[in-house]
């Protein structure tokens, strides 16, 4: 579900639809929206597991101050998805703990 009418900001303009790859699966998204918004619009609310307790984490502050929404994006770990805009073909992975750097050739989705 996406917000199309905001009580203060008014109508939200339509954006071009793109496809991102999340854990190996294609997911539709609006170009330029935060990755976290695209994931939540598609029912994905767990973005990483915590390092010590392996608990699922998702959006907490939604302004880039905490690290609850971090994921591995295009092979780079610890990307704050709440403030990172969607681009066509991004490869996003649920991050385990602190994450690890990946070779682009290593990426399988």
Secondary structure, DSSP 4 states (H G I P E B T S, - for coil): ----EETTTEEPPP--EEEEEETTEEEEEETTSBHHHHHHHTT----EE-TTT--EE--SSSSSSSSTTEEEETTEEEEETTSSBP-TT-EEEPEETT-----GGG---
